[in-house]
Amino acid sequence: MSEQTLDGLWDELPSASQSKAEPYKNHIVGTGFNQIMGKSQRSKGQRGELKACELLRRIFPAVTRDLNDVNEERGIDLKGTHKLAVQVKHYKKHVPFSKYKEIKPNSDEIAVLMSIPTDRKSIPMVALSVKDFLAILEDVGVVYDDYINPDTVQLEAG
């Protein structure tokens, strides 16, 4: 598919079609790419979001796809995840950490990038900032019996 700007395609639509399509205008545009996403790309993304919902449902029973985020452009694909701002990527292989920058959480949310490869042999992975990871660990508390406090242990050089 050749790359076309959204404005060029938008101007070619009759005005009646523009008014009907306005709520979906940003949904079909790849963020920052100015090209139209094909139906297969949208379907693949939807499948990834549904798989993410299945995985998260045991912790967040009310998790669903966030169809309204298209207009807000925050890069958040799921709702019902409390303080987690989750973006789902569903590619052949795991996505690079740079995709994490697409998530724009509110100040009280934790940005989470969930990568669900289409390859069924690969396991889904998540990425979050070290700051948020440590905050989650502090909230949960130490879950290991053999926790070693690094401030009280001298490590051998080796």
Order of alpha helices (4+ residues) and beta strands (2+ residues): alpha-alpha-alpha-beta-alpha-beta-beta-beta-beta-alpha
